[in-house]
Amino acid sequence: MEEVKVGIVSKFFAQPSVAAIELTDGSIKVGDAIHIKGHSTDIEQTVESIQIEHASVATADKGASIGIKVKDRVRPHDLVYLIKQ
C-alpha cells in the first residue's frame, strides 16, 4: 500500500464536519481511500462526496479547492494522502 500526497487542509467546519482541502499535488475522486495526517490528526477514510463551490462533483483535479465530509476533526495544514492499493 502506497500513499501519495494530494493536498493540504485549509479549514475545518465542525458542523457538518467538513474539511476544506487545497489539492496541491494530485487529483481525487469519490470512492478513493484517503489518509489525513497531522500533528494530532490521523484519519483514514473513503471519500463519499466532493463539493466545489457547494456543487457536488465526482472528481477534482490539482489546483481545486474542495470540501469533503470527514469522520473526525482535522486541522489546517494537515496533509492529505491518497492511498493506492
C-alpha positions in Angstrom: 0.0 0.0 0.0 1.4 3.3 -1.1 0.4 6.9 0.0 0.7 9.8 -2.4 0.3 13.4 -1.1 -2.5 15.2 -2.9 -3.3 18.2 -0.8 -3.5 20.1 2.4 -6.3 21.0 4.7 -7.1 24.8 4.7 -10.1 24.9 7.0 -12.3 22.7 9.1 -16.1 23.2 9.7 -17.4 21.4 12.8 -21.0 21.5 11.6 -21.4 19.4 9.4 -17.8 18.0 9.9 -16.3 19.1 6.5 -12.7 19.7 5.6 -11.8 22.3 3.0 -8.8 20.9 1.1 -6.5 22.6 -1.4 -5.4 20.0 -4.0 -1.7 20.9 -4.4 -0.2 17.7 -5.8 -2.8 15.5 -7.4 -6.5 14.6 -8.1 -9.1 12.8 -6.0 -12.4 11.1 -6.8 -15.4 9.7 -5.0 -14.6 6.3 -3.7 -10.9 7.0 -3.2 -9.3 6.0 0.2 -7.5 8.9 1.8 -5.3 9.4 4.9 -5.3 12.8 6.6 -2.3 13.2 8.8 -1.0 16.0 11.0 0.4 16.9 14.4 -2.6 15.5 16.3 -4.6 14.1 13.3 -4.6 10.6 11.9 -7.7 9.6 9.9 -8.2 7.1 7.1 -11.5 7.1 5.3 -13.2 6.7 1.9 -14.3 9.8 0.1 -18.1 9.7 -0.1 -18.7 13.1 -1.7 -16.7 16.0 -3.0 -18.0 19.6 -3.4 -16.6 22.5 -5.3 -18.3 25.8 -4.6 -21.3 23.9 -3.0 -21.8 21.8 -6.1 -21.3 18.0 -6.0 -18.6 16.6 -8.3 -17.3 13.1 -8.9 -13.7 14.1 -9.3 -11.4 17.1 -8.6 -8.0 17.9 -10.0 -4.8 19.5 -8.9 -5.4 23.2 -8.2 -9.0 22.8 -7.0 -10.4 23.8 -3.6 -12.7 21.1 -2.4 -14.9 20.2 0.5 -15.3 16.7 1.8 -17.1 15.2 4.8 -14.7 13.8 7.4 -15.5 11.4 10.2 -13.4 13.3 12.8 -11.8 16.7 13.4 -9.0 17.8 11.1 -6.8 20.9 11.4 -5.4 23.5 9.0 -2.0 22.3 7.5 -2.9 18.6 7.9 -1.6 16.7 4.9 -4.0 14.7 2.7 -2.7 11.5 1.1 -4.3 9.2 -1.5 -4.0 5.6 -0.5 -3.1 3.5 -3.6 -3.8 -0.2 -3.3 
